[in-house]
Structures are given as structure tokens and as C-alpha cells.
Amino acid sequence: MKRSILILFLFLIVSGVQAQDDAIVKFFSKYMDDDRFSRVYISPKMMQMAGGFLKSNEVKSDQEAADLGELITKVRGIRILTAEKINGKPLYTEAMSTLTKNKYEELMDIQDKSSSVKFMVREEGGRVRELLMITGSTENFTLLSMLGNFTYQDLNILADKTNIPGMDKYKRGK
């Protein structure tokens, strides 16, 4: 009986996480064929290759590059959906409504008359599993989801040392 309850409990946890991932994927899927949007997906394999290149023997003399390579291999994928010359405020509201708020912890929220920017993280076991940035203004919209296995120090280093889209806004918010 205890085993059955434990298995049921674990199944509910896994399906809850899967449902949240599905909400983000569905939002991306809804707009990925819309000509108003640009879409970028960087696969885990590509991140692994980039990190491996930086850690390779050819650049081992550069310790900073090797350390950055190690950090980049922690990134499991990046998804970006962006549109310019569009009223992004309704899209921002729609994207926020698809998220299960109790799965994300808010890092930063910037609001003014014409724009909204929100950074959130999803943590598991004390590690950041996803950094999510959603911006919407009267002129554009951007949603960035970076999956991985990070510490907050890792995110700060990524913001300082890389040109990953959205990390410039994260860096300004430190």
C-alpha cells in the first residue's frame, strides 16, 4: 500500500513538471509558424559541442575559455521567441497566464507605462533548472527559456561572459 501511494505521488510530481514544460512548448508552438515572430532553438547537443570546443586542447592554455566551456555544457537548451513592431503587451499577459506561478520564483519584475520585463527561475534540489525571461512592450515581445543545471553564480558568469540573448537584461538587473 505504501509503495502504491509513493509511486502515485512520484507520478503526479513528474506529470506536473511535464505539464509545465508542455505549457511553454505549447506557447512556442502556437506562434512558431506565425510570420511576425522569429524563433531560435539551440539544442542540448549544440550547447555540448560549444562547451566541448571551449574546453578542447586547442584552447586549454586559456583557463577562462575552459571554465566558460564547462559552464556552457550546463546549458541544456535555449528557446527564444521574439517579435518586433508588434504590440507585445497582450502576448506578455498570455505568456504569463500559461505559467504555473508556484513552479517559478520571481527574480526581477520591471514595469512601466509601455513595457514589462520579468525574470523567473524554476529550481529543483537547490539548482536552477530553468531561467525564464518574458518581455512585452508596445513595440515588441520576447520569451526566452534557458534550461540547464545552474547555480546563481553560474547565471551571473553567463551574463558577464557570453552574448546569450536576454542575458544583457539579466546582467543589468543584478
C-alpha positions in Angstrom: 0.0 0.0 0.0 2.8 2.4 0.9 4.6 1.6 -2.3 1.5 2.3 -4.4 1.0 5.6 -2.7 4.7 6.5 -3.2 4.5 5.5 -6.9 1.3 7.5 -7.4 2.9 10.6 -5.7 6.0 10.4 -7.8 3.9 10.1 -11.0 1.9 13.2 -10.0 5.1 15.2 -9.4 6.6 14.1 -12.8 3.4 14.8 -14.7 3.1 18.2 -13.0 6.6 19.2 -14.2 5.8 17.7 -17.7 2.6 19.7 -17.8 4.5 23.0 -17.1 7.1 22.2 -19.8 4.2 21.5 -22.1 2.6 24.9 -21.4 5.8 26.7 -22.5 6.2 24.3 -25.5 2.6 24.9 -26.5 3.1 28.7 -26.3 6.1 28.4 -28.6 4.3 26.1 -30.9 1.3 28.4 -31.1 3.5 31.2 -32.6 6.4 29.4 -34.2 4.8 29.4 -37.7 3.5 33.0 -37.4 5.5 35.2 -39.8 5.5 38.1 -37.3 7.8 36.0 -35.0 11.4 34.9 -35.1 12.2 31.6 -33.4 15.5 30.3 -32.1 16.1 26.9 -30.6 19.6 25.8 -29.5 19.6 22.1 -28.7 21.4 20.4 -25.8 23.8 18.8 -28.3 24.8 22.2 -29.8 25.5 23.5 -26.3 27.5 20.4 -25.5 29.5 20.9 -28.7 30.2 24.6 -28.0 31.3 23.8 -24.4 33.5 20.9 -25.7 35.1 23.2 -28.2 36.0 25.8 -25.5 37.3 23.0 -23.2 39.3 21.4 -26.0 43.1 21.0 -26.1 43.4 23.8 -28.7 42.3 26.4 -26.2 43.4 24.8 -22.9 46.0 27.4 -22.4 43.2 29.9 -21.9 41.7 28.9 -18.5 38.9 31.4 -18.7 37.7 29.8 -22.0 38.0 26.4 -20.5 35.9 27.4 -17.5 33.3 29.1 -19.7 33.2 25.9 -21.8 32.5 23.9 -18.6 29.7 26.3 -17.7 28.2 26.3 -21.2 27.9 22.5 -21.1 25.5 23.0 -18.1 23.0 24.7 -20.6 20.6 22.0 -21.8 18.9 24.2 -24.4 17.7 27.6 -25.2 14.4 28.6 -26.8 13.7 32.2 -27.9 10.5 33.6 -29.4 10.6 37.2 -30.4 8.6 39.7 -32.5 9.3 43.3 -33.3 6.9 46.0 -34.4 4.1 44.3 -32.6 2.1 45.1 -29.5 3.7 42.7 -27.1 1.7 43.6 -24.0 -1.2 41.1 -24.8 1.4 38.4 -25.6 3.2 39.1 -22.3 -0.2 38.7 -20.5 -0.9 35.5 -22.4 2.5 34.0 -21.7 2.3 34.8 -18.0 -1.2 33.2 -17.8 0.2 29.9 -19.3 2.7 29.5 -16.5 2.1 27.8 -13.2 3.3 30.5 -10.9 4.1 28.3 -8.0 6.7 26.4 -10.1 8.7 29.6 -10.7 10.3 32.1 -8.4 10.4 35.6 -9.5 13.8 37.2 -9.7 13.0 40.5 -11.2 9.9 42.4 -12.3 10.2 45.7 -14.2 7.0 47.6 -15.1 6.5 50.9 -16.7 3.8 52.5 -18.9 4.9 50.9 -22.1 6.8 47.7 -21.1 7.0 44.8 -18.8 10.0 42.6 -18.1 10.0 39.5 -15.8 12.8 37.1 -14.9 11.8 33.9 -13.2 13.6 30.7 -12.2 12.4 27.1 -11.7 14.5 25.4 -9.0 14.8 21.7 -8.1 17.0 20.5 -5.3 18.7 23.9 -4.8 19.7 24.1 -8.5 18.3 26.4 -11.2 16.7 24.2 -13.9 15.2 27.0 -16.0 15.7 30.7 -16.4 12.7 32.3 -18.0 12.6 35.9 -19.3 9.4 37.4 -20.7 9.2 40.9 -22.1 6.4 42.7 -23.7 6.1 46.3 -24.7 4.0 48.4 -27.1 6.6 47.7 -29.8 7.9 44.1 -29.2 7.7 40.8 -27.4 10.4 38.3 -26.3 10.2 35.0 -24.4 13.5 33.2 -23.5 13.7 29.9 -21.8 17.1 28.6 -20.8 17.2 25.0 -19.5 20.1 23.6 -17.5 21.6 22.8 -14.2 22.9 26.0 -12.7 23.8 27.9 -9.6 23.0 31.6 -9.4 26.8 32.2 -9.7 26.7 30.3 -13.0 24.0 32.6 -14.3 25.9 35.6 -13.2 29.0 34.4 -15.1 26.9 33.6 -18.2 25.5 37.1 -18.1 29.0 38.6 -17.8 30.9 36.4 -20.2 28.5 35.5 -23.0 26.3 37.1 -25.6 23.4 34.7 -24.9 20.2 36.7 -25.9 18.5 38.1 -22.9 21.4 37.8 -20.5 22.2 41.5 -21.1 18.9 42.4 -19.4 19.6 39.8 -16.6 23.1 41.4 -16.1 21.6 44.9 -15.7 19.2 43.6 -13.1 21.8 42.1 -10.7 
